[in-house]
Amino acid sequence: MAVSLFQEALILSCNKSFRKRNLTKTVNHKSVPWWTEEPALMSQRNNALRSIFQRTINNNDLRERRKHQYDDGKLQYQAAIKREKFKSWKEYCNFTSATNPWNAVYKLASNKIKRS
């Protein structure tokens, strides 16, 4: 009984005297609509290839092979990003109405949308 009362008093005093951190994550960036599973996996693979290449320091032949692997992976990753962006843009253009040429697609293309 006395131990539980002491424990409650100790917990209350600690809660009042110590600062509590907010454990909820805040997102500071906006996600992009074209980011899908393929670029995400390629990004992880590209980072792994880069770190493997950077850690190879003693063997020059192996370092050159890994550099070529990393360069090839990087080109594939950049091509995948470009492909996904273009596909997303085509879907957006097809989704909007074709009857009005002054719609959001035109405003986006001519940079006439005011951002808040």
C-alpha positions as CSV (number, residue, x, y, z in Angstrom):
1,M,0.0,0.0,0.0
2,A,2.7,2.5,1.0
3,V,4.8,1.4,-2.0
4,S,2.0,2.0,-4.5
5,L,1.3,5.5,-3.0
6,F,5.0,6.3,-3.2
7,Q,5.2,5.0,-6.8
8,E,2.2,7.2,-7.8
9,A,3.6,10.3,-6.2
10,L,7.0,9.6,-7.9
11,I,5.4,9.2,-11.3
12,L,3.3,12.4,-10.9
13,S,6.3,14.4,-9.8
14,C,8.4,13.1,-12.7
15,N,5.6,13.8,-15.2
16,K,5.3,17.4,-13.9
17,S,9.1,18.1,-13.8
18,F,10.4,16.4,-16.9
19,R,9.7,17.5,-20.5
20,K,7.7,15.0,-22.6
21,R,8.7,14.6,-26.2
22,N,6.0,14.4,-28.8
23,L,6.4,11.0,-30.4
24,T,4.2,11.6,-33.4
25,K,6.0,11.9,-36.6
26,T,5.4,15.1,-38.6
27,V,5.8,14.9,-42.4
28,N,7.7,17.9,-43.7
29,H,7.5,17.0,-47.3
30,K,4.8,16.3,-49.8
31,S,4.7,13.0,-51.6
32,V,4.8,13.0,-55.3
33,P,2.1,11.3,-57.3
34,W,4.5,9.4,-59.7
35,W,6.5,7.7,-56.9
36,T,5.6,4.0,-57.1
37,E,7.0,0.7,-55.9
38,E,9.5,0.4,-58.8
39,P,11.5,3.6,-58.1
40,A,11.5,2.9,-54.4
41,L,13.0,-0.6,-54.9
42,M,15.5,0.8,-57.5
43,S,16.5,3.5,-55.1
44,Q,17.3,1.0,-52.4
45,R,19.3,-1.1,-54.8
46,N,21.1,1.9,-56.2
47,N,22.1,3.0,-52.6
48,A,23.4,-0.5,-51.9
49,L,25.4,-0.6,-55.1
50,R,26.9,2.8,-54.3
51,S,27.9,1.8,-50.8
52,I,29.4,-1.5,-52.0
53,F,31.4,0.5,-54.6
54,Q,32.6,3.1,-52.1
55,R,33.7,0.4,-49.6
56,T,35.9,-1.3,-52.2
57,I,39.4,0.3,-51.8
58,N,42.1,-2.3,-52.0
59,N,41.3,-4.1,-55.3
60,N,41.3,-1.8,-58.3
61,D,39.8,-4.3,-60.8
62,L,37.0,-5.1,-58.4
63,R,36.5,-1.4,-57.7
64,E,36.1,-0.7,-61.5
65,R,33.6,-3.6,-61.9
66,R,31.6,-2.3,-59.0
67,K,31.8,1.3,-60.4
68,H,30.3,0.0,-63.7
69,Q,27.6,-1.9,-61.8
70,Y,26.7,1.3,-59.8
71,D,26.7,3.5,-63.0
72,D,24.5,1.0,-64.8
73,G,22.1,0.8,-61.8
74,K,22.1,4.6,-61.5
75,L,21.1,5.0,-65.2
76,Q,18.3,2.4,-64.9
77,Y,17.1,4.2,-61.7
78,Q,17.1,7.6,-63.5
79,A,15.3,6.1,-66.5
80,A,12.6,4.6,-64.2
81,I,12.0,7.9,-62.5
82,K,11.7,9.6,-65.9
83,R,9.3,6.9,-67.2
84,E,7.1,7.1,-64.1
85,K,7.0,10.9,-64.2
86,F,5.9,10.8,-67.9
87,K,3.4,8.1,-67.3
88,S,1.9,10.1,-64.4
89,W,1.7,13.3,-66.5
90,K,0.0,11.4,-69.3
91,E,-2.6,10.0,-66.8
92,Y,-3.2,13.5,-65.4
93,C,-3.6,15.0,-68.9
94,N,-6.0,12.2,-69.9
95,F,-8.0,12.6,-66.7
96,T,-8.8,16.3,-67.2
97,S,-11.5,17.5,-69.6
98,A,-10.5,17.9,-73.2
99,T,-13.4,20.3,-74.0
100,N,-11.8,23.3,-72.3
101,P,-8.3,24.1,-73.5
102,W,-7.7,26.6,-70.7
103,N,-8.0,24.0,-68.0
104,A,-5.5,23.0,-65.3
105,V,-3.1,21.2,-67.8
106,Y,-2.6,24.4,-69.7
107,K,-2.1,26.4,-66.5
108,L,0.4,23.9,-65.2
109,A,2.3,23.8,-68.5
110,S,2.5,27.6,-68.7
111,N,3.3,28.0,-65.0
112,K,0.3,30.1,-64.4
113,I,-1.0,28.4,-61.2
114,K,-0.4,30.5,-58.1
115,R,0.9,28.4,-55.2
116,S,-0.2,29.3,-51.7
